[in-house]
Every structure is written in structure tokens, then in C-alpha cells.
Amino acid sequence: IGCAILRAEALATEAVQLAVSGGDAQSNVAADLAYWAAAPRRQVILTLDRAPLRVAPRAQTAHPPTVMKAMLFVDVRGFGSLRDDQIPAFFGVVMAQIAQAVATLARKPEHIETWGDGVFLVFDQPADAAEAALAILAAHRRLNLRARGLPRWLALRIGGHY
């Protein structure tokens, strides 16, 4: 809520709360609605009139064996401080460089997810994850961020777990 208000102020506009509620008194959005209304700020509330979704119970199945995996999480320190006009360059340069580094790995990740400036990679072996981390870091260090209109202080944070 605070970020939405600050962002609206920075854009010289008004923050308006949009809430979707199932219509029940125990709604998860009730506290947010009350907080916003106390400001007071404009709200748009949509109430859905439908029966709750009922999920059929799953059939009992044997659990698959537990296996060890190596995981990497990569994000970019400073991404949240970029100006709107720098975002296209960020994705076209920084995230593209990370994607290229991953594509050239000898042992590819089993699973990849991205969102915003975050990249999540899963490997079978810790050594493969470590090689990926080093390749991504080396690729990032080769970038000339300033030449692409990006701040030089953008830095990778890479965390691993096995």
C-alpha cells in the first residue's frame, strides 16, 4: 500500500485501491480495505457472487523418493532504484546477458524461473550450480553498464543452496 501511494505521488497522480472480494465477512482483503478507507483514499471494490470453489480430494498415491537438488537464486542489487526509462535497457542488457550465460552452460539447469530481476535455477549437482554462478557473474562483469545507459552500481547477488 505504501509503495503504491509513493509511486502515485512520484507520477503526480492518485493511488486508487482496487479490491476483489468473494463477498464473505471473513474476506482476506477486509483489513486492507479498512486501512485504505481510513486514509481516506478512493477505493473500487468488486464483489464476486459465486459459490466457493470446491476441490475434489486427491487419490492416495505413493510419495516419490526424496532427491537432493542444488538451487541458485540470482537478483540484481539496485533494480528497484532504476528509472522507468532504464527498464528496457536493463532487460535487454543485464537479463539478456544472464540468459546468454545460462544458455552456454555445459550442464543446463533442470528448472528455470524468472520474475522481475530474479532468476531461480535448479541443478542436479552443486558443482553444476557453482559453475553456473561463476559463469553468470563473469558475464555480468563483462558488461559496460554505463555505455548502455545503466548505473555502474548494479550488482549481482547470487545465493546457493543444496
Phi and psi in degrees as a GROMACS rama.xvg file:
@    title "Ramachandran Plot"
@    xaxis  label "Phi"
@    yaxis  label "Psi"
@TYPE xy
-61.6515  -41.8378  GLY-2
-64.394  -39.4276  CYS-3
-62.6691  -42.2178  ALA-4
-65.6975  -46.326  ILE-5
-62.6336  -41.9304  LEU-6
-63.5593  -43.1233  ARG-7
-61.6968  -42.6213  ALA-8
-62.863  -41.2374  GLU-9
-63.3849  -31.0441  ALA-10
-92.1462  5.45572  LEU-11
56.132  46.8175  ALA-12
-138.686  -172.99  THR-13
-108.231  136.713  GLU-14
-85.079  128.98  ALA-15
-122.431  128.729  VAL-16
-82.212  128.426  GLN-17
-113.149  119.94  LEU-18
-123.95  140.75  ALA-19
-116.116  122.271  VAL-20
-123.965  147.147  SER-21
-79.244  -2.24848  GLY-22
90.554  -5.55889  GLY-23
-87.2534  153.075  ASP-24
-68.6285  -23.2421  ALA-25
-91.6578  21.3847  GLN-26
-56.0431  144.957  SER-27
-69.6117  -18.3994  ASN-28
-92.5868  -2.50536  VAL-29
-58.113  -45.2437  ALA-30
-64.9666  -41.6996  ALA-31
-65.0825  -39.1526  ASP-32
-62.6471  -44.2321  LEU-33
-65.7774  -42.1671  ALA-34
-61.3353  -47.06  TYR-35
-64.9812  -43.2791  TRP-36
-65.0957  -30.3078  ALA-37
-70.9141  -14.3524  ALA-38
-64.901  -40.8671  ALA-39
-83.7677  141.476  PRO-40
-131.515  160.097  ARG-41
-72.0934  140.41  ARG-42
-129.596  148.215  GLN-43
-125.253  119.883  VAL-44
-117.698  122.58  ILE-45
-105.341  127.419  LEU-46
-110.043  125.934  THR-47
-92.2325  127.113  LEU-48
-103.855  87.9099  ASP-49
-152.866  156.819  ARG-50
-68.4189  147.912  ALA-51
-62.3888  147.381  PRO-52
-69.37  129.746  LEU-53
-110.316  126.613  ARG-54
-103.204  128.343  VAL-55
-67.7498  141.005  ALA-56
-63.8523  145.051  PRO-57
-76.1854  149.077  ARG-58
-69.4674  144.931  ALA-59
-66.5033  127.558  GLN-60
-130.897  158.084  THR-61
-70.2486  142.579  ALA-62
-74.5149  137.498  HIS-63
-67.0143  156.879  PRO-64
-64.6565  147.297  PRO-65
-77.5481  134.146  THR-66
-129.506  153.198  VAL-67
-89.3532  139.969  MET-68
-134.382  152.578  LYS-69
-102.443  133.456  ALA-70
-123.525  142.538  MET-71
-123.342  139.863  LEU-72
-123.761  127.006  PHE-73
-121.908  130.851  VAL-74
-143.227  173.311  ASP-75
-114.269  115.739  VAL-76
-66.2177  127.543  ARG-77
103.169  -7.67136  GLY-78
-56.8572  -42.1399  PHE-79
-66.9479  -14.9145  GLY-80
-95.0269  -1.93118  SER-81
-68.8817  147.015  LEU-82
-77.4837  158.834  ARG-83
-56.5793  -37.9896  ASP-84
-72.0176  -12.1471  ASP-85
-92.776  -14.0166  GLN-86
-61.1017  -46.4258  ILE-87
-58.3221  -41.1763  PRO-88
-65.1303  -37.7389  ALA-89
-57.9456  -49.255  PHE-90
-71.0394  -36.502  PHE-91
-74.0965  -19.7685  GLY-92
-112.325  -64.678  VAL-93
-68.4579  -53.5799  VAL-94
-68.7199  -33.9223  MET-95
-64.5575  -37.1482  ALA-96
-66.9198  -39.2346  GLN-97
-63.5154  -44.9086  ILE-98
-60.2516  -41.8952  ALA-99
-64.1325  -41.7496  GLN-100
-62.4583  -41.5832  ALA-101
-66.6962  -39.7847  VAL-102
-64.3627  -26.8232  ALA-103
-93.5984  2.86297  THR-104
-64.9899  142.725  LEU-105
-66.2457  -41.0778  ALA-106
-114.278  107.754  ARG-107
-72.227  151.355  LYS-108
-66.5013  150.214  PRO-109
-73.8493  -29.2363  GLU-110
-147.322  139.512  HIS-111
-134.97  133.502  ILE-112
-133.731  143.698  GLU-113
-133.633  150.306  THR-114
-159.62  130.202  TRP-115
55.5145  -123.139  GLY-116
-98.1067  8.42886  ASP-117
-96.8646  142.145  GLY-118
-132.115  127.624  VAL-119
-116.3  124.847  PHE-120
-125.491  140.236  LEU-121
-122.742  131.853  VAL-122
-126.498  159.453  PHE-123
-72.354  -38.654  ASP-124
-121.914  143.438  GLN-125
-59.5016  -35.8955  PRO-126
-62.7747  -36.4968  ALA-127
-67.3998  -39.3249  ASP-128
-65.5306  -40.7645  ALA-129
-63.8413  -42.606  ALA-130
-61.4213  -40.6576  GLU-131
-63.8399  -43.9401  ALA-132
-60.014  -44.1953  ALA-133
-66.4637  -39.1508  LEU-134
-65.971  -42.2859  ALA-135
-65.262  -43.7704  ILE-136
-63.1248  -44.4871  LEU-137
-62.7286  -40.9261  ALA-138
-63.2799  -41.4419  ALA-139
-65.1955  -39.1757  HIS-140
-66.576  -24.4584  ARG-141
-77.102  -14.4564  ARG-142
-71.0486  140.433  LEU-143
-101.585  86.5603  ASN-144
-62.8812  -42.8977  LEU-145
-60.0928  -40.055  ARG-146
-64.3199  -21.6382  ALA-147
-99.4325  9.99397  ARG-148
79.6491  20.2546  GLY-149
-113.398  151.727  LEU-150
-68.0051  141.914  PRO-151
-67.5146  -20.2082  ARG-152
-81.3541  1.53973  TRP-153
-63.7555  125.162  LEU-154
-134.736  147.618  ALA-155
-79.5051  143.2  LEU-156
-117.048  124.673  ARG-157
-125.811  122.918  ILE-158
-119.036  144.747  GLY-159
-129.898  155.109  GLY-160
-151.784  142.986  HIS-161
